[in-house]
Amino acid sequence: MAGTDKKRDMIAEGPAIILCEPQLGENIGMVARAMANFGLIDLRLVNPREGWPNEKAVSAASNAHHVIAATRVFDTLEEAIADLTYCFATTARPRDGHKQVRGPVEATAELRGRFGAGEATGILFGREKSGLKNEEIDLADEIVTFPVNPAYASLNIAQAVLLMSYEWMKSGLADPADTAFKGPEITPAPKEFLHGFFDQIEEALSQRNYFRSANKTARMKSNLRAVFTRAQFSVSELDVLRGIIRSLDGFMRKDGKMRAVGDESGDKTDNE
């Protein structure tokens, strides 16, 4: 599948993802896929309606086989979180109580810190239709909720897991703007390369009478240089531009037409 590279190191760590009474195998599979995307491995199911293992979940997991294979099933939520020292409960609805409520960025930062200290942590997710019950939320240490449209706050369970998994991965990056894939290495061009490009293009334009008005030549050159200094060019980019100009320099204007220098067939045509 696109984006899958078995030659690269597999990240498999982080908090447990606990699904309380998930209803559809497809949703479990999509949760596993989201977890695999962002390096999570510990999926726990509490009394899944369609049982386990589930072929629909395997199909929807889209090659996240390592997550599916490691999935554990529990009869109760208490059993599923028994080994954890800290966990968040996800909910979109306002709740009465005294639990701290955080956004996903704050919540994953808290989980990252506890993970780094060697603690076992988790995130609780509720049923597709009704979410978590109050007594299930009572078992968590804190609540995490997402900044969503208040008039349409319901998320698919896989979407909710994806959001938290993404924030978990981002919380471990030295630079939050970092990405998994880097572009090609760019060698910025020294100014002498750019100056040489300006000399070349201005000479070519002068030969074609581009600078028709002597009193406007300085301004026209200034405008031209402004266009090509708006962004920092690399050496290879300037090589491309200079190659284009060299190609154009191989042509000369004659009788209102363009023809290649040394094109004998063109000369014969003009002389006839």
Contacts in CASP RR format, 6 or more apart in sequence:
PFRMAT RR
TARGET T0000
AUTHOR 0000-0000-0000
METHOD contacts of the structure
MODEL  1
MAGTDKKRDMIAEGPAIILCEPQLGENIGMVARAMANFGLIDLRLVNPRE
GWPNEKAVSAASNAHHVIAATRVFDTLEEAIADLTYCFATTARPRDGHKQ
VRGPVEATAELRGRFGAGEATGILFGREKSGLKNEEIDLADEIVTFPVNP
AYASLNIAQAVLLMSYEWMKSGLADPADTAFKGPEITPAPKEFLHGFFDQ
IEEALSQRNYFRSANKTARMKSNLRAVFTRAQFSVSELDVLRGIIRSLDG
FMRKDGKMRAVGDESGDKTDNE
1 62 0 8 1.000
1 63 0 8 1.000
4 63 0 8 1.000
10 39 0 8 1.000
10 66 0 8 1.000
11 39 0 8 1.000
12 39 0 8 1.000
12 40 0 8 1.000
12 41 0 8 1.000
12 66 0 8 1.000
13 39 0 8 1.000
13 40 0 8 1.000
13 41 0 8 1.000
13 115 0 8 1.000
14 39 0 8 1.000
14 40 0 8 1.000
14 41 0 8 1.000
14 42 0 8 1.000
14 111 0 8 1.000
14 115 0 8 1.000
14 121 0 8 1.000
14 168 0 8 1.000
15 40 0 8 1.000
15 42 0 8 1.000
15 87 0 8 1.000
15 111 0 8 1.000
15 115 0 8 1.000
15 121 0 8 1.000
15 122 0 8 1.000
15 123 0 8 1.000
15 168 0 8 1.000
16 42 0 8 1.000
16 43 0 8 1.000
16 44 0 8 1.000
16 81 0 8 1.000
16 84 0 8 1.000
16 87 0 8 1.000
16 120 0 8 1.000
16 121 0 8 1.000
16 122 0 8 1.000
16 123 0 8 1.000
17 31 0 8 1.000
17 35 0 8 1.000
17 40 0 8 1.000
17 42 0 8 1.000
17 43 0 8 1.000
17 44 0 8 1.000
17 122 0 8 1.000
17 123 0 8 1.000
17 125 0 8 1.000
17 161 0 8 1.000
17 164 0 8 1.000
17 165 0 8 1.000
18 44 0 8 1.000
18 45 0 8 1.000
18 46 0 8 1.000
18 77 0 8 1.000
18 80 0 8 1.000
18 81 0 8 1.000
18 87 0 8 1.000
18 122 0 8 1.000
18 123 0 8 1.000
18 124 0 8 1.000
18 125 0 8 1.000
19 28 0 8 1.000
19 31 0 8 1.000
19 43 0 8 1.000
19 44 0 8 1.000
19 45 0 8 1.000
19 46 0 8 1.000
19 48 0 8 1.000
19 125 0 8 1.000
19 126 0 8 1.000
19 157 0 8 1.000
20 46 0 8 1.000
20 47 0 8 1.000
20 77 0 8 1.000
20 124 0 8 1.000
20 125 0 8 1.000
20 126 0 8 1.000
20 127 0 8 1.000
20 131 0 8 1.000
20 132 0 8 1.000
20 136 0 8 1.000
21 46 0 8 1.000
21 47 0 8 1.000
21 48 0 8 1.000
21 49 0 8 1.000
21 126 0 8 1.000
21 127 0 8 1.000
22 28 0 8 1.000
22 31 0 8 1.000
22 45 0 8 1.000
22 48 0 8 1.000
22 49 0 8 1.000
22 126 0 8 1.000
22 127 0 8 1.000
22 128 0 8 1.000
22 157 0 8 1.000
23 48 0 8 1.000
23 49 0 8 1.000
23 50 0 8 1.000
23 127 0 8 1.000
23 128 0 8 1.000
23 129 0 8 1.000
24 49 0 8 1.000
24 50 0 8 1.000
24 56 0 8 1.000
24 128 0 8 1.000
25 48 0 8 1.000
25 50 0 8 1.000
25 54 0 8 1.000
25 56 0 8 1.000
25 57 0 8 1.000
25 60 0 8 1.000
26 56 0 8 1.000
26 57 0 8 1.000
26 59 0 8 1.000
26 60 0 8 1.000
27 60 0 8 1.000
27 128 0 8 1.000
27 156 0 8 1.000
27 157 0 8 1.000
27 158 0 8 1.000
28 43 0 8 1.000
28 45 0 8 1.000
28 48 0 8 1.000
28 54 0 8 1.000
28 57 0 8 1.000
28 60 0 8 1.000
28 71 0 8 1.000
29 56 0 8 1.000
29 57 0 8 1.000
29 58 0 8 1.000
29 59 0 8 1.000
29 60 0 8 1.000
29 61 0 8 1.000
29 62 0 8 1.000
29 64 0 8 1.000
29 68 0 8 1.000
29 158 0 8 1.000
30 60 0 8 1.000
30 61 0 8 1.000
30 156 0 8 1.000
30 158 0 8 1.000
31 43 0 8 1.000
31 125 0 8 1.000
31 157 0 8 1.000
31 158 0 8 1.000
31 161 0 8 1.000
32 43 0 8 1.000
32 57 0 8 1.000
32 60 0 8 1.000
32 61 0 8 1.000
32 64 0 8 1.000
32 67 0 8 1.000
32 68 0 8 1.000
32 71 0 8 1.000
33 60 0 8 1.000
33 61 0 8 1.000
33 62 0 8 1.000
33 64 0 8 1.000
33 67 0 8 1.000
33 158 0 8 1.000
34 158 0 8 1.000
34 161 0 8 1.000
34 162 0 8 1.000
34 165 0 8 1.000
35 41 0 8 1.000
35 43 0 8 1.000
35 64 0 8 1.000
35 67 0 8 1.000
35 161 0 8 1.000
35 165 0 8 1.000
36 61 0 8 1.000
36 63 0 8 1.000
36 64 0 8 1.000
36 66 0 8 1.000
36 67 0 8 1.000
37 162 0 8 1.000
37 165 0 8 1.000
37 166 0 8 1.000
38 162 0 8 1.000
38 165 0 8 1.000
38 166 0 8 1.000
38 168 0 8 1.000
38 169 0 8 1.000
39 165 0 8 1.000
39 168 0 8 1.000
39 169 0 8 1.000
40 67 0 8 1.000
40 165 0 8 1.000
40 168 0 8 1.000
41 66 0 8 1.000
41 67 0 8 1.000
41 70 0 8 1.000
42 70 0 8 1.000
43 67 0 8 1.000
43 68 0 8 1.000
43 70 0 8 1.000
43 71 0 8 1.000
43 72 0 8 1.000
44 71 0 8 1.000
44 72 0 8 1.000
44 73 0 8 1.000
44 74 0 8 1.000
44 80 0 8 1.000
45 52 0 8 1.000
45 71 0 8 1.000
45 72 0 8 1.000
45 73 0 8 1.000
45 74 0 8 1.000
45 80 0 8 1.000
46 73 0 8 1.000
46 74 0 8 1.000
46 75 0 8 1.000
46 76 0 8 1.000
46 77 0 8 1.000
46 80 0 8 1.000
47 73 0 8 1.000
47 74 0 8 1.000
47 75 0 8 1.000
47 76 0 8 1.000
48 54 0 8 1.000
48 73 0 8 1.000
50 56 0 8 1.000
51 73 0 8 1.000
52 71 0 8 1.000
52 73 0 8 1.000
53 68 0 8 1.000
57 68 0 8 1.000
58 65 0 8 1.000
58 68 0 8 1.000
61 67 0 8 1.000
61 68 0 8 1.000
72 80 0 8 1.000
74 80 0 8 1.000
77 124 0 8 1.000
77 136 0 8 1.000
77 139 0 8 1.000
78 139 0 8 1.000
81 87 0 8 1.000
81 122 0 8 1.000
81 124 0 8 1.000
81 139 0 8 1.000
83 120 0 8 1.000
84 120 0 8 1.000
84 121 0 8 1.000
84 122 0 8 1.000
85 114 0 8 1.000
85 119 0 8 1.000
85 120 0 8 1.000
85 121 0 8 1.000
86 110 0 8 1.000
86 111 0 8 1.000
86 114 0 8 1.000
86 119 0 8 1.000
86 121 0 8 1.000
86 122 0 8 1.000
86 141 0 8 1.000
87 121 0 8 1.000
87 122 0 8 1.000
87 123 0 8 1.000
87 124 0 8 1.000
87 139 0 8 1.000
87 140 0 8 1.000
87 141 0 8 1.000
88 102 0 8 1.000
88 107 0 8 1.000
88 110 0 8 1.000
88 111 0 8 1.000
88 122 0 8 1.000
88 123 0 8 1.000
88 124 0 8 1.000
88 140 0 8 1.000
88 141 0 8 1.000
88 142 0 8 1.000
88 143 0 8 1.000
88 144 0 8 1.000
89 99 0 8 1.000
89 123 0 8 1.000
89 124 0 8 1.000
89 132 0 8 1.000
89 136 0 8 1.000
89 137 0 8 1.000
89 139 0 8 1.000
89 140 0 8 1.000
89 142 0 8 1.000
89 143 0 8 1.000
89 144 0 8 1.000
90 123 0 8 1.000
90 124 0 8 1.000
90 125 0 8 1.000
90 126 0 8 1.000
90 132 0 8 1.000
90 143 0 8 1.000
90 144 0 8 1.000
90 145 0 8 1.000
90 146 0 8 1.000
90 160 0 8 1.000
90 164 0 8 1.000
91 131 0 8 1.000
91 132 0 8 1.000
91 137 0 8 1.000
91 143 0 8 1.000
91 145 0 8 1.000
92 145 0 8 1.000
92 146 0 8 1.000
92 148 0 8 1.000
92 153 0 8 1.000
92 154 0 8 1.000
92 155 0 8 1.000
93 153 0 8 1.000
95 134 0 8 1.000
95 137 0 8 1.000
95 143 0 8 1.000
99 137 0 8 1.000
99 140 0 8 1.000
99 141 0 8 1.000
99 142 0 8 1.000
99 143 0 8 1.000
100 142 0 8 1.000
100 143 0 8 1.000
101 142 0 8 1.000
101 143 0 8 1.000
101 144 0 8 1.000
101 145 0 8 1.000
102 110 0 8 1.000
102 142 0 8 1.000
102 143 0 8 1.000
102 144 0 8 1.000
102 145 0 8 1.000
103 144 0 8 1.000
103 145 0 8 1.000
103 146 0 8 1.000
103 147 0 8 1.000
104 144 0 8 1.000
104 146 0 8 1.000
104 163 0 8 1.000
104 164 0 8 1.000
104 167 0 8 1.000
105 167 0 8 1.000
105 171 0 8 1.000
107 123 0 8 1.000
107 142 0 8 1.000
107 144 0 8 1.000
107 164 0 8 1.000
107 167 0 8 1.000
108 164 0 8 1.000
108 167 0 8 1.000
108 168 0 8 1.000
108 170 0 8 1.000
108 171 0 8 1.000
109 171 0 8 1.000
110 142 0 8 1.000
111 121 0 8 1.000
111 122 0 8 1.000
111 123 0 8 1.000
111 168 0 8 1.000
111 171 0 8 1.000
112 168 0 8 1.000
112 171 0 8 1.000
112 172 0 8 1.000
114 121 0 8 1.000
115 121 0 8 1.000
123 144 0 8 1.000
123 161 0 8 1.000
123 164 0 8 1.000
124 132 0 8 1.000
124 136 0 8 1.000
124 137 0 8 1.000
124 139 0 8 1.000
124 140 0 8 1.000
125 131 0 8 1.000
125 132 0 8 1.000
125 157 0 8 1.000
125 160 0 8 1.000
125 161 0 8 1.000
126 132 0 8 1.000
126 136 0 8 1.000
126 157 0 8 1.000
128 156 0 8 1.000
128 157 0 8 1.000
137 143 0 8 1.000
144 164 0 8 1.000
146 153 0 8 1.000
146 155 0 8 1.000
146 160 0 8 1.000
146 163 0 8 1.000
148 155 0 8 1.000
155 163 0 8 1.000
170 176 0 8 1.000
186 234 0 8 1.000
187 234 0 8 1.000
187 235 0 8 1.000
187 236 0 8 1.000
188 232 0 8 1.000
188 233 0 8 1.000
188 234 0 8 1.000
188 235 0 8 1.000
189 232 0 8 1.000
189 233 0 8 1.000
189 234 0 8 1.000
189 235 0 8 1.000
189 237 0 8 1.000
189 238 0 8 1.000
193 233 0 8 1.000
193 235 0 8 1.000
193 238 0 8 1.000
194 228 0 8 1.000
194 229 0 8 1.000
194 233 0 8 1.000
194 238 0 8 1.000
197 228 0 8 1.000
197 238 0 8 1.000
197 241 0 8 1.000
197 242 0 8 1.000
198 221 0 8 1.000
198 224 0 8 1.000
198 225 0 8 1.000
198 228 0 8 1.000
200 242 0 8 1.000
200 245 0 8 1.000
201 224 0 8 1.000
201 241 0 8 1.000
201 245 0 8 1.000
202 221 0 8 1.000
202 224 0 8 1.000
204 245 0 8 1.000
204 248 0 8 1.000
204 249 0 8 1.000
205 211 0 8 1.000
205 224 0 8 1.000
208 253 0 8 1.000
210 220 0 8 1.000
211 217 0 8 1.000
211 220 0 8 1.000
211 221 0 8 1.000
228 241 0 8 1.000
233 241 0 8 1.000
250 260 0 8 1.000
250 261 0 8 1.000
251 258 0 8 1.000
251 259 0 8 1.000
251 260 0 8 1.000
251 261 0 8 1.000
252 258 0 8 1.000
252 259 0 8 1.000
252 261 0 8 1.000
254 270 0 8 1.000
255 270 0 8 1.000
259 266 0 8 1.000
END
